Amino acid sequence: MDLNTIGWICIAYCAVTLLIVGLRPKAVWNISKIQAFVSLLGETGARLFIGGWGLLVGAPGIYLVFFYNT
């Protein structure tokens, strides 16, 4: 697996997490792990935490796909 593929996987992960945070589908948002984050951090804190991880993974993915020359 080359770095370009890893970059696209990171970008896809970022997109999925941001969609989950933005849309909050009941099937996903009611998973016990996410509800544990909600109980610890509150609704807004959980959304910021999950969205922040998505952005932290997406940024290197964008770098690998568009700026890293192999």
N, CA, C and O atoms as a MOPAC input file, in Angstrom:
PM7 MOZYME 1SCF
protein

 N      0.85500 1    -1.16200 1     0.00000 1
 C      0.00000 1     0.00000 1     0.00000 1
 C      0.91000 1     1.23800 1     0.00000 1
 O      1.76300 1     1.39700 1     0.87300 1
 N      0.71500 1     2.08400 1    -0.96900 1
 C      1.56400 1     3.26700 1    -1.05200 1
 C      0.96300 1     4.41900 1    -0.24400 1
 O     -0.15500 1     4.32000 1     0.26100 1
 N      1.71500 1     5.50200 1    -0.13300 1
 C      1.29000 1     6.63000 1     0.69400 1
 C      0.08100 1     7.35200 1     0.10700 1
 O     -0.70200 1     7.94500 1     0.84900 1
 N     -0.07900 1     7.31100 1    -1.19800 1
 C     -1.24900 1     7.93200 1    -1.81500 1
 C     -2.53000 1     7.22600 1    -1.36700 1
 O     -3.53100 1     7.88100 1    -1.07500 1
 N     -2.50200 1     5.91300 1    -1.31400 1
 C     -3.66300 1     5.15200 1    -0.85900 1
 C     -3.96200 1     5.44000 1     0.60800 1
 O     -5.12100 1     5.60700 1     0.98700 1
 N     -2.92500 1     5.49700 1     1.42700 1
 C     -3.11500 1     5.82100 1     2.83900 1
 C     -3.71500 1     7.22100 1     2.98100 1
 O     -4.57300 1     7.44700 1     3.83500 1
 N     -3.26800 1     8.15000 1     2.15200 1
 C     -3.82300 1     9.49300 1     2.16700 1
 C     -5.30700 1     9.51700 1     1.84400 1
 O     -6.07700 1    10.22300 1     2.49400 1
 N     -5.70700 1     8.74800 1     0.84200 1
 C     -7.13100 1     8.69500 1     0.48600 1
 C     -7.95700 1     8.04400 1     1.59300 1
 O     -9.09600 1     8.44600 1     1.82800 1
 N     -7.40000 1     7.05000 1     2.27000 1
 C     -8.10800 1     6.42700 1     3.38900 1
 C     -8.29500 1     7.43600 1     4.51500 1
 O     -9.35600 1     7.48500 1     5.13700 1
 N     -7.26600 1     8.24200 1     4.77900 1
 C     -7.36700 1     9.27700 1     5.81500 1
 C     -8.42100 1    10.31600 1     5.44900 1
 O     -9.18500 1    10.75600 1     6.30800 1
 N     -8.46400 1    10.70700 1     4.18800 1
 C     -9.46800 1    11.68800 1     3.74800 1
 C    -10.87200 1    11.10000 1     3.86800 1
 O    -11.79900 1    11.79700 1     4.28000 1
 N    -11.03700 1     9.84100 1     3.51700 1
 C    -12.34800 1     9.19200 1     3.64600 1
 C    -12.76900 1     9.10600 1     5.10900 1
 O    -13.93800 1     9.32300 1     5.43000 1
 N    -11.82500 1     8.79100 1     6.00200 1
 C    -12.12600 1     8.74100 1     7.43100 1
 C    -12.56800 1    10.11200 1     7.92900 1
 O    -13.51500 1    10.22200 1     8.70700 1
 N    -11.88300 1    11.14400 1     7.47900 1
 C    -12.23600 1    12.50900 1     7.85600 1
 C    -13.65500 1    12.83800 1     7.39600 1
 O    -14.44600 1    13.38900 1     8.16200 1
 N    -13.96900 1    12.50700 1     6.16700 1
 C    -15.29900 1    12.79000 1     5.63400 1
 C    -16.38800 1    12.05700 1     6.40000 1
 O    -17.44000 1    12.62700 1     6.69100 1
 N    -16.14000 1    10.79300 1     6.72800 1
 C    -17.14000 1    10.00600 1     7.45300 1
 C    -17.35300 1    10.56900 1     8.85300 1
 O    -18.49400 1    10.71000 1     9.29400 1
 N    -16.26900 1    10.89400 1     9.55500 1
 C    -16.44200 1    11.42800 1    10.90700 1
 C    -17.14200 1    12.78400 1    10.88500 1
 O    -17.97600 1    13.05400 1    11.74900 1
 N    -16.82500 1    13.63500 1     9.92500 1
 C    -17.49600 1    14.93100 1     9.85700 1
 C    -18.97200 1    14.78700 1     9.49000 1
 O    -19.80800 1    15.55300 1     9.96900 1
 N    -19.29300 1    13.81400 1     8.64600 1
 C    -20.70100 1    13.54800 1     8.34700 1
 C    -21.44700 1    13.03700 1     9.58100 1
 O    -22.58000 1    13.44300 1     9.83900 1
 N    -20.81500 1    12.15800 1    10.33000 1
 C    -21.44500 1    11.63800 1    11.54400 1
 C    -21.67400 1    12.75500 1    12.54800 1
 O    -22.73700 1    12.83300 1    13.16200 1
 N    -20.68200 1    13.62100 1    12.71600 1
 C    -20.82000 1    14.72500 1    13.66700 1
 C    -21.87400 1    15.72200 1    13.18200 1
 O    -22.66000 1    16.23400 1    13.97900 1
 N    -21.89100 1    15.99400 1    11.89400 1
 C    -22.82500 1    16.97300 1    11.37300 1
 C    -24.25800 1    16.48700 1    11.32400 1
 O    -25.17800 1    17.22500 1    11.67800 1
 N    -24.45700 1    15.25400 1    10.88900 1
 C    -25.81400 1    14.74100 1    10.71000 1
 C    -26.35100 1    14.01600 1    11.94200 1
 O    -27.56400 1    13.94800 1    12.13800 1
 N    -25.47700 1    13.48600 1    12.75600 1
 C    -25.82500 1    12.70600 1    13.94600 1
 C    -26.91500 1    11.65800 1    13.66100 1
 O    -27.98800 1    11.71400 1    14.26000 1
 N    -26.65300 1    10.71500 1    12.76100 1
 C    -27.66000 1     9.67400 1    12.50100 1
 C    -27.88800 1     8.83300 1    13.75300 1
 O    -26.94000 1     8.45400 1    14.44100 1
 N    -29.14400 1     8.54900 1    14.03700 1
 C    -29.49600 1     7.84800 1    15.28000 1
 C    -28.83300 1     6.48600 1    15.39700 1
 O    -28.43600 1     6.08200 1    16.49000 1
 N    -28.71000 1     5.77500 1    14.28200 1
 C    -28.11000 1     4.44500 1    14.32300 1
 C    -26.65900 1     4.49600 1    14.78300 1
 O    -26.18700 1     3.56900 1    15.44000 1
 N    -25.95800 1     5.55400 1    14.45100 1
 C    -24.55300 1     5.68500 1    14.83200 1
 C    -24.42500 1     6.42700 1    16.15500 1
 O    -23.62500 1     6.04400 1    17.00900 1
 N    -25.20700 1     7.48100 1    16.32700 1
 C    -25.06500 1     8.33400 1    17.50800 1
 C    -25.48400 1     7.60900 1    18.78800 1
 O    -25.06300 1     8.00800 1    19.87400 1
 N    -26.29800 1     6.55900 1    18.69300 1
 C    -26.73400 1     5.81700 1    19.87200 1
 C    -25.82600 1     4.64500 1    20.21900 1
 O    -26.15400 1     3.86300 1    21.11100 1
 N    -24.68900 1     4.50400 1    19.53400 1
 C    -23.72400 1     3.46200 1    19.87500 1
 C    -23.15800 1     3.76800 1    21.26100 1
 O    -22.93700 1     4.92900 1    21.60400 1
 N    -22.92900 1     2.74400 1    22.03700 1
 C    -22.53600 1     2.93400 1    23.43100 1
 C    -21.23200 1     3.71200 1    23.58800 1
 O    -21.09400 1     4.48400 1    24.53800 1
 N    -20.27800 1     3.52900 1    22.68600 1
 C    -19.01600 1     4.27300 1    22.78500 1
 C    -19.24900 1     5.77200 1    22.60200 1
 O    -18.68500 1     6.58100 1    23.33900 1
 N    -20.06000 1     6.13900 1    21.64200 1
 C    -20.33900 1     7.55400 1    21.42700 1
 C    -21.14900 1     8.10900 1    22.58800 1
 O    -20.92400 1     9.24300 1    23.01000 1
 N    -22.08300 1     7.33000 1    23.10800 1
 C    -22.85800 1     7.78700 1    24.25800 1
 C    -21.98500 1     7.95100 1    25.50000 1
 O    -22.27500 1     8.79000 1    26.35300 1
 N    -20.91600 1     7.15400 1    25.60900 1
 C    -19.97100 1     7.34300 1    26.71200 1
 C    -19.26000 1     8.68200 1    26.56800 1
 O    -19.06600 1     9.38500 1    27.55900 1
 N    -18.86900 1     9.04300 1    25.34900 1
 C    -18.27100 1    10.35700 1    25.11900 1
 C    -19.26000 1    11.46900 1    25.45000 1
 O    -18.88000 1    12.48300 1    26.03600 1
 N    -20.52300 1    11.28800 1    25.07900 1
 C    -21.54000 1    12.30100 1    25.35100 1
 C    -21.72600 1    12.46600 1    26.86000 1
 O    -21.87000 1    13.58800 1    27.34700 1
 N    -21.72500 1    11.36900 1    27.59200 1
 C    -21.90700 1    11.47700 1    29.04100 1
 C    -20.69400 1    12.09900 1    29.72200 1
 O    -20.84300 1    12.78000 1    30.73600 1
 N    -19.50000 1    11.87900 1    29.18600 1
 C    -18.28900 1    12.46000 1    29.77600 1
 C    -18.07600 1    13.91500 1    29.36600 1
 O    -17.72700 1    14.75100 1    30.19900 1
 N    -18.28500 1    14.21800 1    28.08600 1
 C    -17.92500 1    15.52200 1    27.54100 1
 C    -19.11500 1    16.42700 1    27.26600 1
 O    -18.93600 1    17.61600 1    27.00200 1
 N    -20.32200 1    15.88800 1    27.32200 1
 C    -21.49300 1    16.64800 1    26.90300 1
 C    -21.68000 1    16.51400 1    25.40400 1
 O    -20.80500 1    16.01900 1    24.69400 1
 N    -22.83300 1    16.96100 1    24.93600 1
 C    -23.15400 1    16.82800 1    23.50400 1
 C    -22.16900 1    17.61200 1    22.63100 1
 O    -21.62800 1    17.07700 1    21.66400 1
 N    -21.94500 1    18.86300 1    22.97300 1
 C    -21.04400 1    19.69700 1    22.17200 1
 C    -19.60700 1    19.21100 1    22.26700 1
 O    -18.89300 1    19.18800 1    21.26400 1
 N    -19.17600 1    18.82300 1    23.46100 1
 C    -17.81600 1    18.33300 1    23.63400 1
 C    -17.55500 1    17.06200 1    22.85400 1
 O    -16.47800 1    16.89400 1    22.28200 1
 N    -18.53100 1    16.16200 1    22.82500 1
 C    -18.37200 1    14.92000 1    22.06700 1
 C    -18.28800 1    15.21500 1    20.56900 1
 O    -17.48800 1    14.61500 1    19.85100 1
 N    -19.12200 1    16.14600 1    20.11100 1
 C    -19.08100 1    16.49200 1    18.68300 1
 C    -17.74100 1    17.13100 1    18.31900 1
 O    -17.17400 1    16.83000 1    17.26900 1
 N    -17.23400 1    18.01200 1    19.18400 1
 C    -15.93100 1    18.63200 1    18.92100 1
 C    -14.80000 1    17.60700 1    18.97500 1
 O    -13.87300 1    17.66100 1    18.16800 1
 N    -14.87600 1    16.67700 1    19.92300 1
 C    -13.83800 1    15.65700 1    20.05400 1
 C    -13.79100 1    14.75100 1    18.82500 1
 O    -12.72200 1    14.52300 1    18.25900 1
 N    -14.93800 1    14.24000 1    18.41900 1
 C    -14.98900 1    13.33600 1    17.27200 1
 C    -14.62800 1    14.07800 1    15.98500 1
 O    -13.88100 1    13.55500 1    15.15800 1
 N    -15.15100 1    15.28700 1    15.81500 1
 C    -14.81500 1    16.07900 1    14.63400 1
 C    -13.35100 1    16.48300 1    14.60800 1
 O    -12.73200 1    16.53400 1    13.54500 1
 N    -12.79800 1    16.77200 1    15.78600 1
 C    -11.37900 1    17.12300 1    15.86100 1
 C    -10.48500 1    15.97500 1    15.44700 1
 O     -9.49900 1    16.17600 1    14.73800 1
 N    -10.82300 1    14.76300 1    15.88800 1
 C    -10.03800 1    13.59500 1    15.45400 1
 C    -10.14700 1    13.39200 1    13.95200 1
 O     -9.17200 1    13.03400 1    13.29200 1
 N    -11.34400 1    13.62400 1    13.41600 1
 C    -11.49400 1    13.50000 1    11.96700 1
 C    -10.61000 1    14.48700 1    11.22100 1
 O     -9.98200 1    14.13000 1    10.22400 1
 N    -10.55800 1    15.73700 1    11.70200 1
 C     -9.71100 1    16.74100 1    11.05500 1
 C     -8.23100 1    16.43500 1    11.24000 1
 O     -7.43000 1    16.65900 1    10.33300 1
 N     -7.86500 1    15.92200 1    12.42100 1
 C     -6.45800 1    15.57700 1    12.65700 1
 C     -5.98800 1    14.43900 1    11.76300 1
 O     -4.81100 1    14.37900 1    11.41000 1
 N     -6.88000 1    13.54700 1    11.39700 1
 C     -6.51500 1    12.46000 1    10.47800 1
 C     -6.58300 1    12.94100 1     9.02900 1
 O     -5.79900 1    12.49600 1     8.19000 1
 N     -7.51200 1    13.84400 1     8.73400 1
 C     -7.68100 1    14.32200 1     7.36700 1
 C     -6.55700 1    15.21300 1     6.88200 1
 O     -6.20700 1    15.18000 1     5.70200 1
 N     -5.98400 1    16.01400 1     7.77500 1
 C     -4.92300 1    16.94600 1     7.36500 1
 C     -3.69600 1    16.22000 1     6.80100 1
 O     -3.22700 1    16.59300 1     5.72600 1
 N     -3.15600 1    15.20400 1     7.47800 1
 C     -2.04300 1    14.46900 1     6.85600 1
 C     -2.46300 1    13.73700 1     5.58300 1
 O     -1.65700 1    13.56000 1     4.67000 1
 N     -3.72600 1    13.31300 1     5.52400 1
 C     -4.20800 1    12.66500 1     4.30900 1
 C     -4.17600 1    13.60700 1     3.12600 1
 O     -3.77800 1    13.21600 1     2.02800 1
 N     -4.59400 1    14.85300 1     3.33900 1
 C     -4.53000 1    15.85000 1     2.26600 1
 C     -3.08400 1    16.10600 1     1.86400 1
 O     -2.77400 1    16.23400 1     0.68000 1
 N     -2.21000 1    16.17800 1     2.85000 1
 C     -0.79600 1    16.37900 1     2.53700 1
 C     -0.24900 1    15.21900 1     1.69500 1
 O      0.43700 1    15.44200 1     0.69800 1
 N     -0.55400 1    13.99000 1     2.10000 1
 C     -0.03400 1    12.82800 1     1.37400 1
 C     -0.55200 1    12.76300 1    -0.05100 1
 O      0.19100 1    12.39700 1    -0.96200 1
 N     -1.79800 1    13.10700 1    -0.25600 1
 C     -2.38300 1    12.98200 1    -1.59100 1
 C     -1.94000 1    14.12100 1    -2.50800 1
 O     -1.60500 1    13.88600 1    -3.66800 1
 N     -1.93700 1    15.33600 1    -2.00300 1
 C     -1.76400 1    16.48000 1    -2.89400 1
 C     -0.37100 1    17.10100 1    -2.86700 1
 O      0.01800 1    17.74600 1    -3.84100 1
 N      0.38700 1    16.93400 1    -1.79700 1
 C      1.63400 1    17.66000 1    -1.67600 1
 C      2.87200 1    16.78100 1    -1.53800 1
 O      3.98500 1    17.26800 1    -1.73500 1
 N      2.71300 1    15.51200 1    -1.21000 1
 C      3.85400 1    14.63600 1    -1.02900 1
 C      4.26500 1    14.06300 1    -2.36800 1
 O      3.46600 1    13.39800 1    -3.02700 1
 N      5.47500 1    14.30200 1    -2.77500 1
 C      5.97100 1    13.82300 1    -4.07100 1
 C      6.79400 1    12.55700 1    -3.87100 1
 O      7.83600 1    12.57300 1    -3.21600 1
 N      6.31700 1    11.47500 1    -4.43900 1
 C      7.06200 1    10.21700 1    -4.33600 1
 C      7.70900 1     9.87900 1    -5.65600 1
 O      8.38200 1     8.85400 1    -5.76900 1

